[in-house]
Amino acid sequence: MSLCDVIIIGAGHNGLTCAAYLARAGLSVHVVEARHIVGGAAVTEEFHPGFRNSVASYTVGLLNPKIIRDLDLHAHGLRIVERGAMNFLPGADGDYLLTRAGHMQEDIARLSAKDAQAYPAYAAEIDRAGDILRGLLLRTPPNLPHGGRLDWLRETIHALALGRSMRGLDRTGFIALHDLMTRAAGDYLDRWFEHDLVKALFGFDAVVGNFASPYTPGSAYVQLHHTFGEVNGKRGVWGHAIGGMGAITQAMAKSAAAAGAKISIQSPVREVIVEKGRACGIVLENGTALRARAIVANVNPKLLYTKLVPGDALDADFLSRIRSLRMQSATFRMNVALSQLPSFSVLPASAPALHHSAGIILAPSLAYMDRAYCEARLHGWSRAPIVEMLIPSTIDDSLAPSGAHVASLFCQHTMFDLPDGKTWETCREEVADLMIATVDNHAPGFAASVMARQVLSPLDLENIFGLTGGDIFHGALGLDQLFSARPLLGHADYRGPLAGLYLCGAGAHPGGGVTGAPGHNAAREIIGDLSGGWRARLAAGSR
C-alpha cells in the first residue's frame, strides 16, 4: 500500500492545476484519472478519421492569467489565439449582428443608434461589478464557522477583510452589483437596450450551462460570470487553444509532471478510505489501495459524497443537503465533421469569412430563449433550441483535413430526466437531427455538409465525464450555491466534514468554466494544512 502526501481524484483541468501547485510546493502528489486521457471535460479527441475537436468544453476565455503564468503553460506548449470576430447572431428578420473586439459600439450602431449610445455606460457598469467579483476569484470565501469563539473570530476577520474590497463602490455601484447578483438578465438588459439581437448577444451568456430563462431571477449573475476572463491580456475576449481544449490540460499535465507529480490514467476510484473520521486513502476499481495525508476530489461534490465516500462516515443532515444540490445545466453537445463551411442566409459566404471565426449564436431574441426554456420543461427538449456554433478549424488547421472543417455545437435546452417515459438512448439521435436542422434553417445546405457527428446527451456527459446530471458547472450558479454557499454553507473553504478530504473542482468556489481557480485555491489551503495550518496560509497570501 503506497503512501504519498496528496492523492487527487480526477485529472481534469482543476485537478491538474491543483497537482502542479502542490508539487511545486514540494509535496508528493499522485493524480488518478478514470479515463484513458487526462483533461476531464477539457480534452481534444479524434471523433472521425482525420477530424479532431474539443469534445466537451470548447472555448477559451476564463482561464485565469495568474495560473497560466505560475504554471508556465506557454513553455509547456500552450498557444491561445483570439477569435477573428467575437460573435455573430443571424436575426429572424434577415438582419444580423457581427461584433469585433474593440469595435462593439460601432458594430451595435449598425442596428441601433440608441443601443450604441447606451453601450459604453453598460460596459462600464459590467466592468465595475466584474472587477469586484474578479478580485474574489482567487480568494477563499468566508466560511460558516463550525467551532468556538476562535473559529468565529477568524471567519469574521476574514469576512471584514473581503468587505474592504468593495470600498471603492459608490451607491450607484452597489445598486448595480446587487442587480447583477439577484435580477433576471432579461430584466436587466431590457433597461439598457431596445434591439432584440443586441439583448440576445449579452443575454446568451445568462443561459450558457444554466437551465433557466433569461427572465429567471439570478440569471444576470450567470451572465456576469462569463465576463470575468481575458485572452492574451485582453478582457472580454474569447479565444481558441491551438490543438483544442486538450492543449490546455496537456500543458497543465506537463507542468505538474515537471514539478514531480505522478499521473495515472485508466485508474477509476471505487471508494475513499475513511478511518476514525478522517479520509486517508482510496481504493481503485481494480482493488489497489493507495494512502495519503490528504485526499483531494476534482469531481462533482454530489458524486464524491454519495458514491465514493461510505455513507456511514457522513452526518445524515450533510448527506441530505448534498443530495439536494441543484445539478442540471440542460446541455447537449455535438461535434461535426463538415465537407464545407456553412453559408448563412443573412451573410452568404462559401469561403472563410470573418463571421465564420466567431461564436455563432442561433437565438435571435430573449423571447426565443425564454420559449426554449419553457418548451424543455414541458417536453424534455426545446422544439426551437438555442445553439452556439464554433468552427475552430477556421483558425486552427490542425483539426481537420485541408478544405474540410470541424464545428462545435453547444445546444440548449435538454433535460437530464426526460418526461413521459422517454430515454436518451431512444431520443438521442432525434434531438441531434433537430440541432442540425436548426443550423440548416439559418445556413441552408449545412445538413448536407455534415460528414460525421459525435453526439453527447446530458446522460452521455454524466457517463463519460462524471458531470452529474449533465451539469457542466458541477452545480447551478445560483445565489444558494455561490461563494460561501458553494457547495454548501459551512464547507466553502475547500474542506468537507471529513478531515483530510478536500474539493478542488468546479463544485467549489468560484464555480464552473475552464478557469483553474478552484484548483489554485484548494492547493493553497492544502499546502497550509500540511505545512503548519492557518499561519502558513496567511504567509502564502490566502486570506
Secondary structure, 3 states (H helix, E strand, C coil): CEEEEEEEECCEHHHHHHHHHHHHCCCCEEEECCCCCCECCCCEEEEECCEEEECCCCCECCCCHHHHHHCCCCCCCCCEEECCCCEEEECCCCCEEEECCCCHHHHHHCCCHHHHHHHHHHHHHHHHHHHHHHCCCCCCCCCCCCCCHHHHHHHHHHHHHHHHHHCCCCHHHHHHHHHHHHCCHHHHHHHHCCCHHHHHHHHHHHHCCCCCCCCCCCHHHHHHHCCCCEECCEECCCEEECCCCHHHHHHHHHHHHHCCCEEECCCCEEEEEEECCEEEEEEECCCCEEEEEEEEECCCHHHHHHHHCCHHHCCHHHHHHHHCCCCCCCCEEEEEEECCCCCECCECCCCCCHHHHCEEEECCCHHHHHHHHHHHHHHCEEEEEEEEEECHHHCCCCCCCCCCEEEEEEEEEECCCCCCCCCHHHHHHHHHHHHHHHHHHHCCCHHHHEEEEEEECHHHHHHHHCCHHHCCCCCCCCHHHCHHHCCCCCCCCCECCCECEEECCCCCCCCCCCCCHHHHHHHHHHHHHHCCCHHHHHHCCCC
